[in-house]
Amino acid sequence: MLTNGMTEVLKIEYPIIQAPMAGGITTSTLVAEVSKSGGLGMIGAGYMTPNQIREQIREIKKLTSSPFGINLFVPNEFTYTESEIKSANQLLQPIYEQLNLQLNDSLDIPNSIHVFETFNEQIKVVIEEQVPVCSFTFGIPSKETIAELKRNTIILIGTATTVDEAVEVEKSGMDIVVVQGSEAGGHRGNFISQSQESLVGLMSLIPQVVDHVSIPVIAAGGIMDGRGLMASLCLGAKGVQMGTAFLTCIESGAHKVYKEAIMNAKEDQIVLTRAFSGKWARGIKNKFITEMEKHEDLLPDFPVQNTLTQPIRKASSSQNNADYISLWSGQSPRLAKNQTVKNLLDTIITEAKKINNYI
């Protein structure tokens, strides 16, 4: 049950993908250790420059000969006005003061053209460096991009939060679809449905998607152990993608304060917010989320709000202050442990095999 067509395609021993968490969490060591331990390590490259991507790919290749993958954010058109920026900065001013920061009016606010150009450069690096697997979040790339990646024999994985989105991922020519349940930590991957309509629980989402697509389905959202893996496989998924479980591992690049926050959190503290980035995401409720809650509708869209809050998140991290960090987490924080990647994967597989003997 633990080997199937998907594990064969990805050339991995176990049907486990480490979620590509952007923002420095997916260190070269983390990605390499996951791949060496039988899963598929993934670089979360959404915020990385093309040069940073190239550098990390080469680092990982020195650490392992096992396959690994990379995830990119599909760019979407966005606009903003100067008054939106001014209004958002006014809301952030008291927090800047609490962290002893000066409000920076010269922040490099992204624009659509630059974001699309960066994405195309990222794709170019993925092809040149011959990364075997490339996944996408926040939408589906152009037909031309997909065709070019496939010409270079790169396995493509899309992200969906509903059946309709999964069907579109398959139609686009991608090889595998990750279905992201509402339990998942971090940003929502919806691109057809609105965020609130895309909050389908994973156990409901898996069988419905499996019934409507022919490509392998990967389950994501709140899965932390062998029980979650086997439940997903029983519902028709071919594997799982796990984020929070790997985030608290020793090899993860997450800040110590962030890891501790997850391991001390309870399931009812995990909420959805767009306060940090302008896009709905799931994480631990902290002071920043509470203070910005009533203003969420006024905030600029992603990636503009993400840029405006970056100095706050950075300063909060350097001050070991969890109040103003985006503490993304799935809904199963009580199951998180501080352990090595190898120990996590060994435990998951041992649990899964035990359960499989009972089925």
Secondary structure as UniProt FT lines:
FT   HELIX           5..10
FT   STRAND          16..18
FT   TURN            22..25
FT   HELIX           28..36
FT   TURN            37..38
FT   STRAND          40..44
FT   TURN            46..47
FT   HELIX           50..63
FT   STRAND          68..73
FT   HELIX           82..98
FT   TURN            99..100
FT   TURN            105..106
FT   HELIX           112..128
FT   TURN            129..130
FT   STRAND          133..137
FT   HELIX           143..151
FT   TURN            152..153
FT   STRAND          155..160
FT   HELIX           163..171
FT   TURN            172..173
FT   STRAND          176..180
FT   TURN            182..183
FT   STRAND          186..187
FT   HELIX           196..198
FT   HELIX           202..210
FT   TURN            211..212
FT   STRAND          217..220
FT   HELIX           226..234
FT   TURN            235..236
FT   STRAND          239..242
FT   HELIX           244..247
FT   TURN            250..251
FT   HELIX           256..263
FT   HELIX           267..269
FT   STRAND          270..273
FT   TURN            275..277
FT   STRAND          281..284
FT   HELIX           287..292
FT   HELIX           293..298
FT   TURN            302..303
FT   HELIX           304..318
FT   TURN            319..320
FT   HELIX           322..324
FT   HELIX           333..335
FT   HELIX           341..358
//
